Amino acid sequence: MQDFDLVETDRLLMTTKQVRKRLDLTRPVPVDVVLDCIDVASRAPIGGNIEANRWVVVDDAKTISGLAACYREFGTDYLEAGRAQVEAGKVDATASRVVDSSIYLLEHLHEVPMIIIPIRQGRPEQSTFGQATFWGSVVPGVWSLQLALRARGIGTAWTTLHLYQENEAAELLGLPDTVTQIALLPTAYFTGDDFVPSRRRPAREVTYINRWNQPPT
């Protein structure tokens, strides 16, 4: 039986975005609300039903500042290179907006009220199978968390630049070397609620039936 409101379900899926500029830096995020969302996210598909995913929820200002410093260590030069591409007219308007909002987040990351670090126990293997199994058992849960938070008025952004300082971040969080940090999610209530679906190519342009390059009829 189909008892979901498809309009609202689709709206949630299509308007859960990277929130960088519209994070409310002044309003605390209750840990209990995040725990409710993690309960939802834990129902996402995981390989072998092995519950090896963990979450580090950070609301300590000193630790957030330390993680932001890890983020800036590589992110500053990386995003400045992106800004140079924008100023040279080498990227389109969409990429320009992404660079602009990413630089804003880099400059304000230390001010966010919460950071969430998704964790997977173990380290990824090098084989294609090992990689697919490892990431495929944790990424759906992170996305489910972002959806659940969005439904409660809380925005996030999937970022990974801090992983260039993975060891430093692990030391800040007291992580053993037997676990893997998946991402860094700046987390805050978002301002406004006029998120619209991103522009994407139609399904018929990106989908093949039965064989590569065989489009739907």
Buried (B, 14 or more C-beta within 10 A) or exposed (E): EEEEEEEEEEBBEEBBBBBBBBBBBEEEBEEEBBEBBBEBBBEBEBEEEEEBBBBBBBBEEEBBEBBBBBBBBBBBEBBEEBBEBBEEEEBEEEEBEBBBBBBBBBEBBBBBBBBBBBBBBEEBEEEEEEEEBBBEBBBBBBBBBBBBBBEEBBBBBBBEBBBBBBEBBBEBBEBEEEBBBBBBBBBBBBBEEEBEEEEEEEEEEEEEEEEEEEEEE
